[in-house]
Amino acid sequence: MQHLKTARSEADRAEDDTKVRATVESILADIEKRGDDAVRELSQKFDNYSPAQFRLSDSEIEAAMQKVSERDMADIRFAQEQIRNFAEAQRSSMTDIEVETLPGVILGHKNIPVQSVGCYVPGGKFPMVASAHMSVLTASVAGVPRIVASAPPQNGAPHPAIVAAMKLGGAHEIYCLGGIQAVGAMAIGTQSIEPVHMLVGPGNAFVAEAKRQLFGRVGIDLFAGPTETMVIADETVDAEMCATDLLGQAEHGYNSPAVLVTNSQRLAEQTMKEIDRILSILPTRETAERSWQDYGEVIVCESYEEMIDVANDIASEHVQVMTDRDDWFLENMTSYGALFLGPRTNVANGDKVIGTNHTLPTKKAGRYTGGLWVGKFLKTHSYQKITSDEAAAQIGAAGSRLCILEGFVGHAEQCNVRVRRYGGQNVPYGAAAE
C-alpha cells in the first residue's frame, strides 16, 4: 500500500475539537441559565437576526412558500416522494411481535415513536434544503406526534425553500434559528420553546459538538462530524469521474475528508492531475481546494482485498464504488455510512433525491451504527405477561433460585410470593422455591 497524498494528522484535528468543545459548553450553560434572552443575544451575534418571534406563524410560512418557484416546489415534492416511499418501506419492515414462549408465558415488543423531535437544518454557507426531507419527513413517517424544525436565517429572513420543505415534510413547529442556539433551545427548552426528547440533523462542528454534549438529556441520531467521501475505483472508470466525485463532497467545508482508494497507480496519478484541473474552474474552489489540501488522501493498494481492508478501517461516511466487482464490495464491506454502487450512481443523488437518508455516521462511527432512518425515531419496548397459575409457579421457582444465586433476597421474594399464591407451595421468606 502506498500513500500518494496524506491528510492532516489526528493530533491537529484533536486540537481543533478542543477549542470547539469549550465554546459550546459555555453557550449551552448560558441558554440553560437565561433561556430566551440568551437565545436572542446569540442569534443577534451570530446571524444578525432578532425578530419579534423566532417561531414562524402560519402566515409567515405561507408567505415564505409563495417565494419558491413552481419548478423548485415540484422538485422538492419529487424528492420527498422518493424519500417517503423508502421510509415507508423501512417502517413496514419493523413489526410489533407477541409470542408464547411457554404455555401461559407471553412476551412481546411494541415499536413506539419518540414523542417529540427537534430537526436541525443547516443553512450557513449552503442552505441544506434536503436535510429537511431527511429529518422532518422521516420523523413524520415514523409517526412522531411533535416535530420541531429549525434553520438559520438567510439574508435576514427564513429561507423560503427550507421552510417549504419543512412544512411539506410534516413539521408542527418551524423556527428561524441557527447554530448552537437552535439545538440548545430545542433540547434544553426556554420560556417559549418546549424541550424535545430527541435531536436529529447535521450541522457544523459547533452544532455537532452541542449535540454530543446534550446527549443523555436528549437522544440524538448520531455523532456527526464533517462530510466524508471515499471513492473506491479501478481502471473501469476514468480520472474525471473520480476527481468529480471527490471534489463534489470536498466543497462541503474546509475540513471534509475525501479519499481515493485504488489498485491503479495510473488512475491515482491521473486523478490528482484532474483534481487540479477541476479546481481551477470550480466556483466553490476556495472551500474545496483547502479541504483537499488538508484532508484529501490518495491510497494505492496492491489488491481488491487490500482495498476493502483500507476502506473498512477508514469507515467513510459516503463510499462511491466504481469497479469491475461492485456487488463484491457490497457483500464484503462492513464499515461505512452508505454505499453508492457503480458509475451511474453518485453521492449527490443520495444527498438530495434518490430516497435514502443522507444523515450518516462519520469519524469511523460506521463501525457501530448506521445512519438516520425511520427506525431511529422508534423505540422498541418489550412487555411480558403470564396468564396461567402453572406458568407463574414454574417461572417463579426458577427465578427465585437464580435470584438467590446472585444474593438478591428481595428479588427472590418477588418470585416466591407468586409461587405461594399460584402454585400452592409454602415457600419461606428468602428461600429458593423447589
Stockholm file with secondary structure:
# STOCKHOLM 1.0

chainA/1-434         MQHLKTARSEADRAEDDTKVRATVESILADIEKRGDDAVRELSQKFDNYSPAQFRLSDSEIEAAMQKVSERDMADIRFAQEQIRNFAEAQRSSMTDIEVETLPGVILGHKNIPVQSVGCYVPGGKFPMVASAHMSVLTASVAGVPRIVASAPPQNGAPHPAIVAAMKLGGAHEIYCLGGIQAVGAMAIGTQSIEPVHMLVGPGNAFVAEAKRQLFGRVGIDLFAGPTETMVIADETVDAEMCATDLLGQAEHGYNSPAVLVTNSQRLAEQTMKEIDRILSILPTRETAERSWQDYGEVIVCESYEEMIDVANDIASEHVQVMTDRDDWFLENMTSYGALFLGPRTNVANGDKVIGTNHTLPTKKAGRYTGGLWVGKFLKTHSYQKITSDEAAAQIGAAGSRLCILEGFVGHAEQCNVRVRRYGGQNVPYGAAAE
#=GR chainA/1-434 SS CEEEECCCCHHHHHHHHHHHHHHHHHHHHHHHHHTHHHHHHHHHHHHCCCCSCSBCCHHHHHHHHHTSCHHHHHHHHHHHHHHHHHHHHHHHHCCCEEEEEETTEEEEEEEEECSCEEEECCCSSSCCHHHHIIIIIHHHHHTCSCEEEEECCBTTBCCHHHHHHHHHHTCSEEEECCHHHHHHHHHHCCSSSCCCSEEECCCCHHHHHHHHHHBTTBEESCCCCSCCEEEEECTTSCHHHHHHHHHHHHTTCTTCCEEEEESCHHHHHHHHHHHHHHHTTCTTHHHHHHHHHHHEEEEECSSHHHHHHHHHHHCCSEEEEESTTHHHHHHHCCSCSEEEESTTCCHHHHHHTSSSCCCCCCTTGGGTCCCCCGGGGEEEEEEEEECSHHHHHHHHHHHHHHHHHHTCHHHHHHHHHHHHHHHCCCCCTTCCCC
#=GC SS_cons         CEEEECCCCHHHHHHHHHHHHHHHHHHHHHHHHHTHHHHHHHHHHHHCCCCSCSBCCHHHHHHHHHTSCHHHHHHHHHHHHHHHHHHHHHHHHCCCEEEEEETTEEEEEEEEECSCEEEECCCSSSCCHHHHIIIIIHHHHHTCSCEEEEECCBTTBCCHHHHHHHHHHTCSEEEECCHHHHHHHHHHCCSSSCCCSEEECCCCHHHHHHHHHHBTTBEESCCCCSCCEEEEECTTSCHHHHHHHHHHHHTTCTTCCEEEEESCHHHHHHHHHHHHHHHTTCTTHHHHHHHHHHHEEEEECSSHHHHHHHHHHHCCSEEEEESTTHHHHHHHCCSCSEEEESTTCCHHHHHHTSSSCCCCCCTTGGGTCCCCCGGGGEEEEEEEEECSHHHHHHHHHHHHHHHHHHTCHHHHHHHHHHHHHHHCCCCCTTCCCC
//
